[in-house]
Amino acid sequence: MAEAAPLFLKAKGCHGLSLHRIVEDPTSYRLVVKWETVEDQMVHFRNSADFQKWRRLAADYFREAPRVTHSRAVLTRSPV
């Protein structure tokens, strides 16, 4: 992922990413990418050469096809 991160970070509308290891299943990871819009990810990035390069870099690490979901924060808080 360290090699692939710059492919995301230079993409239109990408505001950052993080890779999470699942505590209950340490062989599983969740990639969270902050996109300005769904279109930036689903149209602009997915149709780019950088997306194809990312897939080549990551393909050997998938035990099944990745499931893509989109979410929007409805509540964010930090300790005072």
Secondary structure, DSSP 8 states (H G I E B T S, - for coil): -TTTHHHHHTSTTEEEEEEEE-SS-TT-EEEEEEES-HHIIIIIITTSHHHHHHHHHHGGG-SS---------S------
